[in-house]
Amino acid sequence: MLGYPDNTNAEKEGLKIGHGLAFAMRDRHGVVGMCHPGTTLGFRANICLFPEEKKAFFYSINTDSETADYEQFNEIFINHLSIKKAQQTQASDKVMDTSTLEGLYLPAPNNMAEFEWLDLMFNFKWLTQQDNQLVMKSLQKKDRVLIPLSTSLLSATDRTQASHAIITDEKNDIYISNGLSTYKKQSLLIIVAYWFSMILGLLGLTYITLIGTLRILINKLAKNKAVFWPYLNLLALSIPIFLYSRQSFLNFGELNAASLLLTVISGLLTFNLLLSSFFSLRKKQKNNWHKWDISALLMYFQFCLVLFYWGVLPVIFWQ
């Protein structure tokens, strides 16, 4: 039971890979085994068991490279142990209509609540139909082709078993799961709205940073109070950044001067933007520069409200 999924929605649809109690059934390099990977900053590890053959391997690596292909280690061990190849699962006579599955899919739920907004923005999937097959696209990985095996199961072209299950709940909402993570079909307008908000916010941030710096150089920042306090607030973020650079990454999640200052300063940012926008809008005489300042403040303020809603602001690392 440590490795076999039981009574999950994906397992009920016939998917035999995915999370067990401690291990997960994984289909890699033509074999199926019980595996549990582990990563942290600077280290990677993996353990895989093959109970029927009474074989296993474990490795730990004190390197965390962004470009290395760590999957090669799994392949080397699998070949060295001569693990028996899994039998290829064949499609049944009746398969699903893939046209109904096209669209945007968002994590439901994501793996860690702290990264919910990041997963929403950068970890979505997009399914398109191609010759009665599905192509799964994402920002982080290469496109994958999924072949229908039955009315609820699909298999990626590099897998021997069913790799994904289609789940429909009582509200007729559609989910796709690989046994490790699940995505729910959503309206495209959701991601468009959030990306539009982020782009506007980053434009406002860029404007405040560049114009604030320019006005410091010409000694006119204090006279242009629209961006004065937000700009100083952004400069103040350099203090906790400096303090973090002076401590070990092992202290990253502790309550200390760096983390406390980061929380306070990032929390004040939204408040500063609100007050600056309010008093700037009340000003009767507005030249073109003043109007640009107000626009940038409002653009950045709405983005900060979105981040506040998702729990990103204020930045709290000790929880």
C-alpha positions in Angstrom: 0.0 0.0 0.0 3.0 2.3 0.2 3.1 2.6 -3.5 -0.3 1.8 -5.0 -2.9 4.6 -5.3 -6.2 3.6 -3.7 -9.7 5.2 -3.7 -8.5 8.4 -5.4 -10.6 9.9 -8.2 -8.0 9.1 -10.7 -7.7 5.5 -9.5 -11.5 5.1 -9.7 -11.3 6.0 -13.4 -8.7 3.2 -13.9 -5.4 5.1 -13.6 -2.9 2.7 -11.9 -0.1 5.2 -11.5 0.2 8.0 -9.0 0.5 8.6 -5.3 0.4 5.8 -2.7 1.0 6.4 1.0 4.7 7.2 0.7 5.8 6.2 -2.8 4.2 6.9 -6.1 3.8 4.4 -9.0 5.8 5.9 -11.9 6.1 4.9 -15.5 9.5 5.8 -16.8 11.9 4.4 -19.4 9.6 1.6 -20.2 9.3 0.2 -16.6 6.9 0.8 -13.8 8.1 1.1 -10.2 7.4 2.7 -6.8 9.5 5.9 -6.5 9.9 8.8 -4.1 12.1 11.7 -5.3 13.3 14.4 -3.0 14.8 17.8 -3.7 16.0 20.8 -1.7 18.3 23.7 -2.5 21.6 22.2 -3.5 20.6 18.6 -3.3 18.6 15.9 -5.2 17.7 12.3 -4.4 15.5 9.5 -5.6 14.6 6.0 -4.4 12.8 3.4 -6.6 11.5 0.0 -5.6 10.5 -2.9 -7.9 8.9 -5.4 -5.4 8.1 -8.2 -7.9 11.7 -8.4 -8.9 13.1 -7.6 -5.4 15.3 -4.9 -6.8 15.7 -1.2 -5.9 18.0 1.7 -6.3 18.7 4.9 -4.4 21.0 7.9 -5.1 21.7 11.3 -3.6 23.4 14.1 -5.4 24.9 17.2 -3.8 24.3 19.3 -6.9 21.2 21.2 -7.9 21.8 22.3 -11.5 19.1 24.1 -13.5 20.2 22.6 -16.8 21.3 19.0 -15.9 19.2 16.1 -17.1 18.8 14.2 -13.8 16.4 11.7 -15.4 19.5 10.1 -16.9 20.5 8.7 -13.5 17.1 6.8 -13.3 17.7 5.4 -16.7 21.2 4.3 -15.9 20.1 2.4 -12.7 17.1 0.9 -14.5 19.3 -0.5 -17.3 22.0 -1.6 -14.8 19.4 -3.6 -12.8 17.9 -5.1 -16.0 14.4 -4.2 -14.8 11.7 -6.0 -16.8 10.0 -3.8 -19.4 6.3 -3.1 -18.7 3.7 -4.4 -21.2 2.4 -1.6 -23.5 -1.3 -0.9 -22.7 -3.5 -1.0 -25.8 -6.5 1.2 -26.5 -10.0 -0.3 -26.2 -12.6 -0.3 -28.9 -14.5 2.6 -27.3 -12.5 5.8 -26.6 -13.4 9.3 -25.5 -14.3 12.3 -27.7 -11.2 14.5 -27.2 -12.9 17.6 -28.7 -14.7 18.2 -25.5 -11.4 18.4 -23.6 -9.9 21.3 -25.4 -9.2 24.4 -23.4 -7.4 25.9 -20.4 -6.7 23.8 -17.2 -5.6 25.3 -13.8 -4.2 23.4 -10.8 -7.0 22.1 -8.6 -5.5 22.2 -6.1 -1.9 23.2 -6.4 0.7 21.3 -4.3 1.6 24.1 -1.9 -0.8 26.9 -0.9 2.1 29.4 -0.7 2.6 29.1 -4.4 -1.1 29.2 -5.4 -0.8 32.5 -7.3 2.4 31.4 -9.1 0.8 28.1 -10.2 -2.2 30.0 -11.4 0.0 32.3 -13.6 2.7 30.0 -14.8 1.6 26.4 -14.2 -1.5 26.1 -16.3 -2.1 23.6 -19.0 -3.6 24.0 -22.5 -5.1 21.1 -24.3 -5.7 21.1 -28.1 -7.0 18.4 -30.3 -4.9 17.0 -33.1 -6.2 14.0 -35.2 -8.2 12.5 -32.3 -5.3 13.0 -30.0 -4.6 15.7 -27.4 -1.6 17.9 -27.3 -0.8 19.2 -23.8 1.0 22.5 -23.8 2.5 24.4 -20.8 5.0 27.2 -20.1 7.4 25.0 -18.2 7.6 21.8 -20.2 7.7 20.5 -23.8 4.5 19.6 -25.5 3.1 16.2 -24.8 0.9 14.1 -27.1 -1.8 12.1 -25.3 -3.5 9.1 -27.0 -7.0 8.0 -25.9 -7.1 4.5 -24.4 -10.7 4.4 -23.2 -13.6 6.6 -22.2 -11.6 8.0 -19.3 -7.9 7.2 -19.8 -5.1 8.6 -22.0 -1.5 7.7 -22.4 1.4 9.9 -23.3 3.5 8.7 -26.2 6.5 8.2 -24.0 4.7 5.9 -21.5 3.7 2.3 -21.5 0.6 2.6 -19.3 -2.3 5.0 -19.0 -0.7 8.3 -17.9 -3.8 10.6 -17.4 -7.3 10.2 -16.3 -10.3 12.4 -17.2 -12.6 13.0 -14.2 -16.1 14.6 -14.3 -17.8 15.7 -11.1 -21.4 16.1 -10.2 -21.4 19.7 -11.6 -20.0 18.3 -14.9 -16.7 20.1 -14.3 -13.9 18.4 -16.2 -10.5 17.5 -14.6 -7.4 15.8 -15.9 -5.0 14.0 -13.5 -1.8 12.1 -13.8 -2.1 10.6 -10.3 0.3 13.2 -8.9 -1.4 16.5 -9.8 -4.8 17.4 -11.0 -6.0 20.3 -13.2 -9.5 21.6 -13.7 -10.9 23.0 -17.0 -11.5 26.8 -16.6 -12.5 29.7 -18.8 -9.7 31.3 -20.7 -10.9 34.7 -19.5 -9.5 33.9 -16.0 -5.9 33.6 -17.1 -6.2 36.5 -19.6 -7.5 38.8 -16.8 -4.8 37.9 -14.3 -2.0 38.2 -17.0 -3.4 41.6 -18.0 -3.4 42.7 -14.4 0.2 41.5 -14.0 1.4 43.3 -17.1 -0.2 46.6 -16.0 1.3 46.2 -12.6 4.8 45.6 -13.9 4.5 48.6 -16.2 3.5 50.7 -13.3 6.4 49.4 -11.2 8.8 50.1 -14.0 7.5 53.6 -14.4 7.8 54.4 -10.7 11.3 52.9 -10.5 12.7 54.7 -13.6 10.9 58.1 -13.0 11.8 58.0 -9.3 15.4 57.4 -10.1 15.4 60.1 -12.8 13.9 62.7 -10.4 16.4 61.8 -7.7 19.2 62.6 -10.2 17.7 66.0 -11.1 16.7 66.6 -7.4 12.9 66.8 -8.1 11.6 63.7 -6.5 10.3 65.4 -3.4 8.5 68.0 -5.5 6.6 65.3 -7.4 4.9 63.7 -4.4 2.8 61.3 -6.5 5.6 58.7 -6.7 7.7 60.0 -3.7 6.6 57.6 -1.0 6.0 54.5 -3.2 9.5 55.0 -4.7 11.1 55.3 -1.2 9.2 52.2 -0.2 10.7 50.3 -3.1 14.1 51.5 -2.2 13.6 50.3 1.4 13.2 46.7 0.1 17.0 46.7 -0.5 17.5 46.6 3.3 16.0 43.1 3.9 17.6 42.0 0.6 21.0 43.0 2.0 20.3 41.3 5.3 19.3 38.1 3.5 22.5 38.2 1.6 24.5 38.2 4.8 22.9 35.0 6.3 22.8 31.3 5.4 19.9 30.1 3.2 19.1 27.7 6.1 17.8 30.7 8.1 15.6 31.8 5.2 12.3 30.7 6.8 13.1 32.0 10.3 11.7 35.0 12.0 14.7 37.4 12.1 15.5 41.0 11.2 15.6 40.2 7.4 12.2 38.4 7.3 10.5 40.8 9.7 11.6 43.9 7.7 10.6 42.3 4.4 7.1 41.7 5.8 6.7 45.2 7.2 8.1 47.0 4.1 6.2 44.9 1.6 3.0 45.4 3.6 3.4 49.1 3.6 3.7 49.2 -0.2 0.0 48.7 -0.9 -0.9 51.3 1.8 1.6 53.8 0.3 0.2 53.3 -3.2 -3.4 53.8 -1.9 -2.6 57.1 -0.1 -0.4 58.4 -2.9 -3.2 57.7 -5.5 -5.8 59.3 -3.3 -4.0 62.6 -2.6 -2.8 62.8 -6.2 -6.4 62.4 -7.6 -7.6 65.2 -5.2 -5.0 67.6 -6.6 -6.9 70.1 -8.8 -4.1 71.1 -11.2 -2.7 68.1 -13.1 -0.1 68.4 -15.9 0.7 65.6 -18.3 3.5 64.2 -16.0 1.1 64.2 -13.1 -1.5 62.2 -15.1 1.2 59.7 -16.0 2.2 59.4 -12.3 -1.4 58.7 -11.3 -1.9 56.1 -14.0 1.3 54.3 -12.9 0.2 54.3 -9.3 -3.2 52.9 -10.1 -1.7 50.2 -12.4 0.7 49.1 -9.7 -2.0 49.4 -6.9 -4.5 47.1 -8.6 -1.7 44.5 -9.1 -0.8 44.7 -5.4 -4.5 44.2 -4.5 -4.4 41.0 -6.6 -1.3 39.8 -4.8 -2.8 40.7 -1.4 -5.9 38.7 -2.3 -3.8 35.6 -3.1 -1.7 36.0 0.0 1.5 37.0 -1.7 1.6 40.4 -0.1 2.8 41.1 2.5 5.7 38.8 2.0 5.9 36.4 5.0 8.6 33.7 4.9 8.5 32.4 8.5 5.1 30.8 8.2 
